[in-house]
Each structure stands twice: as C-alpha cells, then as structure tokens.
C-alpha cells in the first residue's frame, strides 16, 4: 500500500519497485526489482510499521469500546451456535442485557 498507492505522507504518491518480468513463472513469485536506495527502503519500512501500529491501535480501541456487545454475542453464540440478523442487531444494542437477548420468538 505504501509502495503502490501513496498511503504515506512522507513518500507521497509514488510507486516504488518495478513489477516482476511477466514471463513464465516469475510473475507468480511476487518478487519485485528494487529501483530505490537502501535509505528509501528504510523509510518504506518505517512508514509500513507506522501504518500497522496506527491501525492496530485503532482496532484495539474499537474492540475495547465494544467489548460488552462482543461478550453478549459470544454468549449468544455459545448458547445457539448461530444468530440471525435480528438477534445480532439485538446484541449490538447498547442497552441490551444478556437476559433478554435470547428470548424465544413469539
């Protein structure tokens, strides 16, 4: 993403690395020819690490914020193994309590 789609402010909207020669099985290997310096490679590594760390923190925060709903879903799945759309939505409601989540349909 950093070397292809400009997902780094430091590196900008440039493509780094040349695509592999498309002859025979080389295209399947995914190996690129490097057309940049070792310093640029270090910056790419730093930007990839920054992107991964930032997204990891973001996902962790979302999971922590939604932990009560996730725990309700887990309990529901342990009891029923499958949940339909309505049941899943009920588990995601903030005021939902485990006692009313799996009420039998009328």
Beta strands, then each sheet from edge to edge (+ up, - down):
end
